[in-house]
Amino acid sequence: MNVESTKELIASSLPALEDFLKTILLKKFGASVVSAKLGSYKDLSALLKDKSVIVGAKDHAFNSEIILAFDDQWIPQLSSAMLGVEENEINEITADLIKEFSTQLLSTTQITLAEQDINIKPEEIELVKSATIDQSLNSEQYFITEVKVEGKFEIEGDEKPQLTLWFAFSPVDKNAIPSKDEEDIDLDNLKIGGEETEGVQAQSVQFDSFKPGVMKMSQEEVRNLELLRDVKIDISVELGRKELPLGDILHMVRGSVIELEKLAGEPVDVYANGRLIATGEVVVIDEHFGVRVTQLVSARERLETVSSK
C-alpha cells in the first residue's frame, strides 16, 4: 500500500464518516482529505506533541498500530451533543466520551473497509498523553492523513468553523498475513507437542439451520435481487399503537391525547413497505425529526420478507 492508495482509501470512507458524524452530532457535515503522507515516527511524534486528544488502538488483524488525534474543538462539540453539557477540557467524563466516540468511529471504519475486502480488528482503545507519545509509537513509519470536517456548527470567534481529525497507522506487517502454505495445514500429519499424531483426519461439516423457513437462494436469485437495488420503497416509523373503541374515537376533539402502548424512551419500529427492518430512537437533526438506527433485522430475515411479498 502506497500513499496514493491510502489517500484514495481514506477518501472512499468519508461518506460513511459524514453519516456517522451526522448521527452522533445531529448536524450535517462534509469531510475532505487535506493531506496524506508516509512519514517517520518522528514526523508523527512532532505532529502529536501539541494535541491534547489522542487515541491509540491495536489492529490485531494486520498487527498494525492505529492513532487518532483530534483538535481541541472536538471536545465541546461532542460533549454538547452527547452529554447535553459543553465541556472544554479533558477530564474523567470527556475522556470516556472520546474513547466511546473513537470506538464507534473505528467500528464505522471497520464496516466500510470490510466492503472493500479489508478486514481490520481494532481493539485495546486507550487515550494517549502527548507528553509520552514517543513511548507509544513502536513503528518506524506511519501513514498520516489529515481530514477536515465542516458543518452546521458554531465555534466562537470563527466565521468558517472546522474540525480537524488526524488518522495514522503503521504499515501492515506482512508476517501478520497468513500465506497460502500456512492456510493449507496438513491435518493427516498434524504434530501436537512435538509428537506426530497418526490417523487424524478432518472433514468440513455443514450444519442445517434450526430456524424454520430459512430461505436458501441460488446465485441467479442473488443476481436478480441486485437489479432491485435502485427501486424506491416507502420508509415509515411507528411510534406506538393503541386499540380504541369506536365510541372513544367519535368523542375525540382537538387537544385529545391518545396514550400509546409504548413507553417513553423505548425503541421505535422502522418499516420498509410495511415490513419491519430495524428499531431505533427518535432524534432531531437540523429542526427535522429523524431516527437513529440502534438495531437492524438480519439481512437474511430482510431478504425473506422481500421474497414473501
C-alpha positions as CSV (number, residue, x, y, z in Angstrom):
1,M,0.0,0.0,0.0
2,N,1.4,3.4,-1.0
3,V,0.5,7.0,-0.1
4,E,-1.9,7.4,-3.1
5,S,-3.8,4.2,-2.5
6,T,-4.0,5.1,1.2
7,K,-5.4,8.6,0.4
8,E,-7.9,7.0,-2.0
9,L,-8.9,4.5,0.7
10,I,-9.5,7.2,3.3
11,A,-11.4,9.4,0.7
12,S,-13.7,6.5,-0.1
13,S,-14.5,6.2,3.6
14,L,-15.5,9.8,4.0
15,P,-19.2,9.4,3.1
16,A,-19.5,6.9,5.9
17,L,-17.7,9.3,8.2
18,E,-20.1,12.1,7.3
19,D,-23.1,9.9,8.0
20,F,-21.6,8.8,11.3
21,L,-21.0,12.4,12.4
22,K,-24.5,13.4,11.4
23,T,-25.8,10.5,13.6
24,I,-23.7,11.4,16.6
25,L,-23.7,15.2,16.5
26,L,-27.1,15.6,14.9
27,K,-25.8,18.0,12.3
28,K,-24.8,17.8,8.6
29,F,-21.1,17.6,7.9
30,G,-18.8,17.5,5.0
31,A,-15.3,15.8,5.2
32,S,-12.3,16.1,2.9
33,V,-8.8,14.7,2.9
34,V,-6.3,17.6,3.2
35,S,-3.1,15.7,3.1
36,A,-1.7,12.2,3.2
37,K,1.9,11.1,3.5
38,L,4.2,8.3,4.7
39,G,6.3,9.7,7.5
40,S,8.7,8.6,10.1
41,Y,7.7,8.1,13.8
42,K,9.5,11.4,14.4
43,D,7.1,13.2,11.9
44,L,4.1,11.7,13.7
45,S,5.6,12.5,17.2
46,A,6.1,16.1,16.2
47,L,2.6,16.3,14.9
48,L,1.1,15.0,18.1
49,K,3.2,16.9,20.6
50,D,0.7,19.7,20.9
51,K,-2.5,17.6,20.6
52,S,-4.4,17.1,23.8
53,V,-6.8,14.5,22.5
54,I,-5.0,11.4,21.1
55,V,-6.4,7.8,20.9
56,G,-4.3,4.7,20.2
57,A,-5.6,1.3,19.2
58,K,-4.1,-2.0,18.1
59,D,-5.3,-3.7,14.9
60,H,-4.9,-7.4,15.6
61,A,-5.8,-8.5,12.1
62,F,-2.7,-6.9,10.5
63,N,-0.6,-6.3,13.6
64,S,-0.8,-2.5,12.9
65,E,-0.9,0.5,15.2
66,I,-3.8,3.0,14.8
67,I,-3.6,6.6,16.1
68,L,-6.5,9.1,16.1
69,A,-5.9,12.7,17.0
70,F,-8.5,15.5,17.4
71,D,-8.2,19.2,17.7
72,D,-9.4,20.8,20.9
73,Q,-12.7,21.9,19.3
74,W,-14.0,18.3,19.2
75,I,-14.4,18.2,23.0
76,P,-17.1,20.9,23.3
77,Q,-18.9,19.6,20.1
78,L,-19.1,16.0,21.3
79,S,-19.9,16.8,24.9
80,S,-22.7,19.3,23.9
81,A,-24.3,16.7,21.5
82,M,-23.8,13.6,23.6
83,L,-24.0,14.8,27.1
84,G,-26.0,18.0,26.8
85,V,-23.4,19.9,28.7
86,E,-20.5,21.7,26.9
87,E,-17.1,20.7,28.3
88,N,-13.9,22.3,27.0
89,E,-11.2,20.2,28.7
90,I,-10.1,16.6,29.0
91,N,-11.4,15.2,32.3
92,E,-12.8,11.9,33.5
93,I,-16.1,12.4,31.8
94,T,-14.8,13.7,28.4
95,A,-12.0,11.1,28.4
96,D,-14.7,8.3,28.5
97,L,-16.7,10.3,25.9
98,I,-13.7,10.5,23.5
99,K,-13.0,6.7,23.9
100,E,-16.6,5.8,23.2
101,F,-16.7,8.2,20.2
102,S,-13.4,6.7,18.9
103,T,-14.7,3.2,19.4
104,Q,-17.8,3.9,17.3
105,L,-15.7,5.8,14.7
106,L,-13.3,2.8,14.3
107,S,-16.3,0.4,14.1
108,T,-17.7,2.5,11.2
109,T,-14.3,2.5,9.5
110,Q,-14.1,-1.3,10.0
111,I,-17.5,-1.8,8.3
112,T,-16.6,0.5,5.4
113,L,-13.2,-1.2,4.8
114,A,-14.9,-4.6,5.0
115,E,-16.9,-3.7,2.0
116,Q,-13.6,-3.4,0.2
117,D,-12.4,-6.8,1.5
118,I,-10.1,-5.1,4.1
119,N,-10.9,-6.7,7.4
120,I,-9.4,-4.9,10.3
121,K,-9.9,-5.7,14.0
122,P,-9.2,-2.6,16.1
123,E,-9.0,-3.4,19.9
124,E,-7.5,-2.0,23.1
125,I,-8.5,1.6,22.5
126,E,-6.8,3.9,25.0
127,L,-6.2,7.6,25.4
128,V,-2.5,8.6,24.9
129,K,-0.8,11.5,26.6
130,S,1.1,13.8,24.2
131,A,3.9,14.0,26.7
132,T,4.5,10.3,26.5
133,I,3.7,9.9,22.8
134,D,7.3,8.7,21.9
135,Q,6.9,5.7,24.2
136,S,3.6,4.8,22.5
137,L,4.9,4.7,18.9
138,N,6.5,1.4,18.1
139,S,6.8,1.5,14.3
140,E,9.5,3.2,12.2
141,Q,6.9,4.6,9.7
142,Y,3.3,5.7,9.6
143,F,0.7,6.6,7.0
144,I,-0.5,10.0,8.2
145,T,-3.8,11.5,6.9
146,E,-5.3,14.9,7.8
147,V,-9.1,15.2,7.4
148,K,-11.0,18.5,7.7
149,V,-14.7,18.4,8.8
150,E,-17.0,21.3,8.0
151,G,-20.6,21.6,9.0
152,K,-23.5,23.5,10.6
153,F,-22.0,24.2,14.0
154,E,-20.6,27.2,15.7
155,I,-17.2,27.9,17.2
156,E,-16.8,31.2,19.0
157,G,-14.7,33.7,17.0
158,D,-14.5,31.6,13.9
159,E,-16.6,32.6,10.9
160,K,-15.8,29.3,9.0
161,P,-15.5,26.7,11.7
162,Q,-13.7,23.5,11.0
163,L,-12.8,20.4,13.0
164,T,-9.6,18.5,12.2
165,L,-9.0,14.8,12.5
166,W,-5.7,13.1,12.1
167,F,-5.7,9.4,11.2
168,A,-2.4,7.5,11.3
169,F,-1.5,3.8,11.1
170,S,1.7,1.8,10.7
171,P,2.3,-0.2,7.5
172,V,0.8,-3.7,7.5
173,D,3.1,-6.3,9.0
174,K,3.5,-8.8,6.2
175,N,4.1,-11.6,8.7
176,A,0.6,-11.0,10.0
177,I,-1.0,-12.1,6.7
178,P,-1.3,-15.9,6.5
179,S,0.3,-17.4,3.5
180,K,-1.3,-20.0,1.4
181,D,1.0,-22.6,2.8
182,E,0.0,-21.7,6.3
183,E,-3.6,-21.9,5.5
184,D,-3.3,-25.4,3.9
185,I,-2.4,-27.3,7.0
186,D,-1.7,-31.0,6.7
187,L,-4.2,-32.4,9.2
188,D,-3.3,-36.0,8.4
189,N,0.2,-35.4,9.8
190,L,-0.6,-32.9,12.4
191,K,2.0,-32.6,15.2
192,I,0.9,-31.7,18.7
193,G,3.6,-31.0,21.3
194,G,6.3,-32.3,19.0
195,E,4.8,-35.7,18.6
196,E,3.2,-36.9,15.3
197,T,-0.4,-37.8,15.6
198,E,-1.3,-40.5,13.2
199,G,-4.7,-41.3,11.7
200,V,-6.2,-37.9,12.4
201,Q,-8.4,-36.8,9.6
202,A,-10.7,-33.8,9.3
203,Q,-13.8,-33.2,7.3
204,S,-15.7,-30.0,6.8
205,V,-19.1,-30.2,8.4
206,Q,-22.1,-28.2,7.3
207,F,-24.9,-27.7,9.8
208,D,-28.5,-27.2,8.8
209,S,-30.2,-24.2,10.2
210,F,-32.6,-25.0,13.0
211,K,-34.7,-21.9,12.2
212,P,-37.8,-22.8,10.2
213,G,-38.5,-21.2,6.9
214,V,-34.9,-20.1,6.3
215,M,-34.6,-19.0,2.7
216,K,-31.8,-20.6,0.5
217,M,-31.0,-18.5,-2.5
218,S,-29.2,-19.6,-5.7
219,Q,-26.6,-17.3,-7.3
220,E,-29.1,-16.5,-10.0
221,E,-31.7,-15.3,-7.4
222,V,-29.0,-13.2,-5.8
223,R,-28.2,-11.5,-9.1
224,N,-31.9,-10.9,-9.7
225,L,-32.1,-9.1,-6.4
226,E,-29.2,-6.9,-7.4
227,L,-31.5,-5.5,-10.2
228,L,-33.8,-4.2,-7.4
229,R,-31.3,-2.1,-5.6
230,D,-32.4,1.2,-7.2
231,V,-36.1,0.5,-6.6
232,K,-37.6,3.2,-4.2
233,I,-39.6,2.0,-1.2
234,D,-41.6,3.7,1.5
235,I,-39.9,4.0,4.9
236,S,-42.2,4.6,7.9
237,V,-41.6,4.8,11.6
238,E,-44.1,3.6,14.2
239,L,-44.1,5.4,17.5
240,G,-46.6,3.1,19.0
241,R,-50.1,1.6,18.8
242,K,-53.4,1.8,20.7
243,E,-56.7,-0.1,20.2
244,L,-59.7,2.1,21.0
245,P,-63.4,1.5,20.8
246,L,-65.2,3.3,18.0
247,G,-67.1,5.3,20.6
248,D,-63.9,6.8,22.1
249,I,-62.8,7.8,18.6
250,L,-66.1,9.6,17.9
251,H,-65.7,11.6,21.1
252,M,-62.3,12.9,20.1
253,V,-61.9,16.7,19.9
254,R,-59.0,19.0,19.2
255,G,-56.5,18.6,22.1
256,S,-57.4,15.0,22.9
257,V,-54.4,12.8,23.9
258,I,-54.0,9.2,22.8
259,E,-51.8,7.2,25.1
260,L,-49.7,4.7,23.2
261,E,-48.7,1.3,24.5
262,K,-45.0,2.1,24.0
263,L,-43.3,3.6,27.0
264,A,-41.2,6.8,26.7
265,G,-37.7,6.0,25.7
266,E,-38.5,2.7,24.2
267,P,-37.1,2.0,20.6
268,V,-39.4,2.8,17.7
269,D,-40.0,0.4,14.9
270,V,-38.8,1.2,11.3
271,Y,-40.7,-0.3,8.4
272,A,-39.9,-0.6,4.7
273,N,-43.2,-1.1,2.7
274,G,-44.9,-2.3,5.8
275,R,-42.1,-4.8,6.8
276,L,-40.1,-4.4,10.0
277,I,-36.4,-3.8,9.2
278,A,-35.0,-2.1,12.2
279,T,-35.6,-0.4,15.6
280,G,-34.2,3.0,16.6
281,E,-34.6,6.1,18.7
282,V,-36.1,9.5,17.7
283,V,-33.6,12.4,17.2
284,V,-33.8,15.9,15.9
285,I,-31.5,16.9,13.0
286,D,-31.5,20.5,11.8
287,E,-35.1,21.0,13.1
288,H,-36.3,17.8,11.4
289,F,-37.2,14.6,13.2
290,G,-35.1,11.6,12.4
291,V,-34.4,8.1,13.7
292,R,-31.1,6.8,14.8
293,V,-31.0,3.1,14.0
294,T,-29.9,1.0,17.0
295,Q,-30.7,-2.5,15.7
296,L,-31.2,-4.0,12.3
297,V,-33.2,-7.0,11.4
298,S,-30.7,-9.5,10.0
299,A,-30.0,-9.4,6.2
300,R,-31.4,-12.9,5.8
301,E,-34.6,-12.0,7.5
302,R,-35.0,-8.9,5.4
303,L,-34.5,-11.0,2.2
304,E,-37.1,-13.4,3.5
305,T,-39.6,-10.6,3.9
306,V,-38.9,-9.4,0.4
307,S,-39.3,-12.8,-1.1
308,S,-42.6,-13.5,0.8
309,K,-44.3,-10.5,-0.8
